[in-house]
Amino acid sequence: MTQKLTDFLTRLATDQQLVSDFEKDAKATMQHHGLSEEHIELVLGHKYDEIQELLGENFRIDGNTVVKAFRK
């Protein structure tokens, strides 16, 4: 289910506590929010092209402030 991934990434743009939790322990934070192991591995592996393909055109990764919260 990609909706949980979309919701999580969107919240990273607006929820400072979530960003803080993510920075401390990204995997545990994503697990706590119900993301699948597949989606967690995509984020941790910085697989932006695969994430973009999964989320589709309605969620643009390039230039998106959401991604700036976790793209390093």
C-alpha positions as CSV (number, residue, x, y, z in Angstrom):
1,M,0.0,0.0,0.0
2,T,1.6,3.2,-1.2
3,Q,-0.8,5.5,0.7
4,K,1.1,5.0,4.0
5,L,4.4,5.9,2.3
6,T,2.8,9.0,0.7
7,D,1.3,10.1,4.0
8,F,4.5,9.5,5.8
9,L,6.6,11.5,3.3
10,T,4.0,14.3,3.3
11,R,4.1,14.5,7.1
12,L,7.9,14.8,7.0
13,A,7.4,18.2,5.3
14,T,5.2,19.6,8.1
15,D,5.7,17.7,11.3
16,Q,8.9,18.8,13.1
17,Q,8.5,16.0,15.7
18,L,8.3,13.4,13.0
19,V,11.4,14.9,11.4
20,S,13.3,14.8,14.7
21,D,12.2,11.2,15.3
22,F,13.2,10.2,11.8
23,E,16.6,11.8,12.1
24,K,17.2,9.9,15.4
25,D,16.1,6.5,14.1
26,A,14.7,6.5,10.6
27,K,13.9,2.8,10.4
28,A,12.1,2.6,13.8
29,T,10.1,5.8,13.0
30,M,8.9,4.3,9.7
31,Q,8.1,1.0,11.3
32,H,6.1,2.8,14.0
33,H,4.1,4.5,11.3
34,G,3.3,1.2,9.6
35,L,5.4,1.4,6.5
36,S,6.2,-1.9,4.8
37,E,9.7,-3.3,5.0
38,E,9.9,-2.8,1.2
39,H,9.1,0.9,1.5
40,I,11.5,1.3,4.4
41,E,14.3,-0.2,2.4
42,L,13.6,2.1,-0.5
43,V,13.8,5.2,1.7
44,L,16.9,4.0,3.6
45,G,18.5,3.0,0.3
46,H,17.8,6.4,-1.2
47,K,16.1,4.8,-4.1
48,Y,14.4,7.9,-5.3
49,D,13.6,6.7,-8.8
50,E,11.9,3.6,-7.5
51,I,10.0,5.7,-4.9
52,Q,8.9,8.1,-7.6
53,E,7.8,5.2,-9.9
54,L,5.9,3.6,-7.0
55,L,4.1,6.9,-6.0
56,G,3.3,8.0,-9.5
57,E,3.0,11.4,-11.1
58,N,0.9,12.9,-8.4
59,F,3.8,12.8,-6.0
60,R,6.8,14.6,-7.5
61,I,10.2,13.8,-5.9
62,D,12.3,16.2,-7.9
63,G,12.2,19.6,-6.2
64,N,9.6,18.4,-3.7
65,T,10.2,19.8,-0.2
66,V,9.0,16.5,1.3
67,V,12.0,14.7,0.0
68,K,14.4,17.4,1.3
69,A,13.4,16.2,4.7
70,F,15.0,12.8,4.2
71,R,17.2,13.1,1.2
72,K,20.8,13.4,2.2
